Amino acid sequence: KVTLVVADDLMGGWTNRYTSEFSLRFEGRPNLKGGWLSGILWSSEAPAARVAREAALESIFRAVYLQKHGTACTLREMLAQEGYVMAMAGCTHPLLDADDIAYTREVVHPQFDARDRPTIMGCLFGDTAARMLGYPPQGLSEWAGLALALDEARSDPALKNSVPLSV
């Protein structure tokens, strides 16, 4: 069973997009015995069937990944998890140009073994999120780490043997 929840992140209310995304992606374990898998849609984004489908598929592929690999604890593990999830769900975003991906790889690579929230949040979501949360910026574009994860998963030969669902 999959459900989609609309989260109200408009106009600076009490829902923080970055912390909510982090919790959804890394802090919950799906209950596969009669439970529901949840995806989030954001009130700040225009409604689109593609976005709803991707959110639903991400929740399914995240559950599959967690069953096989367990909870991600390091930045490296989080990037591997979400790259797989987004690639298998057929996501096309977040997206950065080739130069920004190369720069992000240089900045993020030395942080792969990080387990602390300030470093991880800055690397996954970029400097906008880091500043908003009072964490040190990493010098990264918005959603940079997740864009890197998707880019690397799409070029992973092991995933090319899987059949990603097209959206």
C-alpha positions as CSV (number, residue, x, y, z in Angstrom):
1,K,0.0,0.0,0.0
2,V,1.3,3.4,-1.0
3,T,0.0,6.8,0.1
4,L,1.0,10.3,-1.0
5,V,1.0,13.1,1.6
6,V,0.9,16.7,0.6
7,A,3.2,18.7,2.9
8,D,2.7,22.5,3.2
9,D,6.1,24.1,2.8
10,L,4.8,27.4,1.4
11,M,5.4,30.8,2.9
12,G,7.8,29.9,5.7
13,G,5.5,27.8,7.8
14,W,6.7,25.2,10.3
15,T,7.4,22.5,7.7
16,N,11.0,22.6,6.7
17,R,11.5,21.0,3.4
18,Y,15.0,19.9,4.0
19,T,14.5,18.3,7.4
20,S,11.3,16.6,6.2
21,E,13.0,15.2,3.1
22,F,15.9,13.9,5.3
23,S,13.5,12.2,7.7
24,L,11.5,10.6,4.9
25,R,14.6,9.4,3.2
26,F,16.8,8.2,6.1
27,E,15.1,8.1,9.5
28,G,12.1,5.8,8.9
29,R,11.9,2.1,8.3
30,P,9.0,1.0,6.1
31,N,6.6,-1.4,7.8
32,L,6.1,-4.0,5.1
33,K,3.8,-6.2,7.1
34,G,0.5,-4.5,6.5
35,G,1.9,-1.0,6.7
36,W,1.9,1.8,4.3
37,L,4.7,3.3,2.3
38,S,4.6,7.1,2.1
39,G,5.7,9.6,-0.5
40,I,5.6,13.4,-0.2
41,L,4.2,16.0,-2.5
42,W,5.0,19.6,-1.8
43,S,2.6,22.5,-1.8
44,S,5.3,24.7,-3.2
45,E,5.5,22.6,-6.4
46,A,3.0,22.6,-9.3
47,P,1.0,19.4,-9.3
48,A,2.0,16.9,-11.9
49,A,1.2,13.3,-12.5
50,R,5.0,12.6,-13.1
51,V,5.9,14.0,-9.7
52,A,3.2,12.0,-8.0
53,R,4.3,8.8,-9.8
54,E,8.0,9.4,-8.9
55,A,7.1,10.0,-5.2
56,A,5.1,6.8,-5.1
57,L,7.8,4.8,-6.9
58,E,10.6,6.2,-4.7
59,S,8.8,5.0,-1.6
60,I,8.6,1.5,-3.0
61,F,12.2,1.4,-4.2
62,R,13.4,2.9,-0.9
63,A,11.7,0.1,1.0
64,V,13.3,-2.5,-1.3
65,Y,16.7,-0.9,-0.8
66,L,16.4,-0.8,3.0
67,Q,15.3,-4.4,3.2
68,K,18.5,-5.4,1.4
69,H,21.0,-2.9,2.7
70,G,19.7,-1.7,6.1
71,T,19.8,1.9,7.4
72,A,22.2,4.3,5.8
73,C,24.5,5.9,8.3
74,T,27.2,7.6,6.3
75,L,27.0,10.2,3.6
76,R,28.3,7.5,1.1
77,E,25.6,5.1,2.1
78,M,22.9,7.8,1.9
79,L,24.1,8.8,-1.6
80,A,24.1,5.2,-2.7
81,Q,20.6,4.6,-1.4
82,E,19.0,7.7,-2.9
83,G,20.8,7.3,-6.2
84,Y,19.4,3.9,-6.6
85,V,15.9,5.0,-5.4
86,M,15.8,7.9,-7.8
87,A,17.2,6.1,-10.8
88,M,14.9,3.1,-10.4
89,A,11.9,5.4,-10.0
90,G,12.8,7.1,-13.3
91,C,13.5,10.5,-11.7
92,T,14.9,13.2,-13.9
93,H,15.6,15.7,-11.0
94,P,17.5,17.0,-9.2
95,L,19.7,17.8,-12.2
96,L,23.0,19.8,-12.4
97,D,25.1,20.5,-15.4
98,A,28.3,18.5,-16.0
99,D,30.6,21.2,-14.5
100,D,28.5,21.5,-11.3
101,I,28.4,17.6,-11.0
102,A,32.2,17.5,-11.3
103,Y,32.6,20.2,-8.7
104,T,30.1,18.6,-6.4
105,R,31.9,15.3,-6.7
106,E,35.2,17.0,-5.6
107,V,33.6,18.6,-2.6
108,V,31.5,15.7,-1.5
109,H,34.0,12.8,-2.0
110,P,36.2,13.8,1.1
111,Q,33.0,13.8,3.2
112,F,31.9,10.3,2.2
113,D,32.4,8.8,5.7
114,A,30.7,11.7,7.5
115,R,28.0,10.7,10.0
116,D,27.2,14.2,11.4
117,R,24.0,15.9,10.4
118,P,25.6,19.4,9.6
119,T,27.9,17.9,7.0
120,I,25.4,15.5,5.6
121,M,22.6,18.0,5.3
122,G,25.0,20.5,3.6
123,C,26.3,17.9,1.2
124,L,22.9,16.4,0.3
125,F,20.8,19.6,0.0
126,G,23.4,22.3,-0.6
127,D,24.3,25.6,1.0
128,T,20.7,27.0,1.0
129,A,19.7,24.2,3.4
130,A,22.9,24.4,5.4
131,R,22.5,28.1,6.1
132,M,18.8,27.8,6.8
133,L,19.5,25.1,9.4
134,G,22.5,27.0,10.9
135,Y,25.1,24.5,9.5
136,P,28.3,25.4,7.8
137,P,27.9,25.7,4.0
138,Q,29.9,23.3,1.9
139,G,30.0,25.5,-1.2
140,L,27.3,23.5,-3.0
141,S,24.3,24.2,-5.2
142,E,20.8,23.4,-4.0
143,W,20.2,19.6,-4.0
144,A,23.8,19.1,-5.2
145,G,24.5,15.8,-3.4
146,L,21.2,14.2,-4.5
147,A,21.9,15.4,-8.0
148,L,25.3,13.7,-7.8
149,A,23.7,10.5,-6.4
150,L,21.2,10.4,-9.3
151,D,23.9,11.1,-11.9
152,E,26.2,8.4,-10.6
153,A,23.4,5.8,-10.3
154,R,22.3,6.4,-13.9
155,S,25.9,5.6,-15.0
156,D,26.3,2.6,-12.8
157,P,26.6,-0.6,-15.0
158,A,25.0,-2.7,-12.2
159,L,21.8,-0.5,-12.4
160,K,21.8,-0.6,-16.2
161,N,21.1,-4.3,-16.0
162,S,18.0,-3.4,-13.9
163,V,15.0,-2.1,-15.6
164,P,14.1,1.3,-14.3
165,L,10.5,2.3,-14.6
166,S,9.9,5.1,-17.0
167,V,7.8,8.0,-15.8
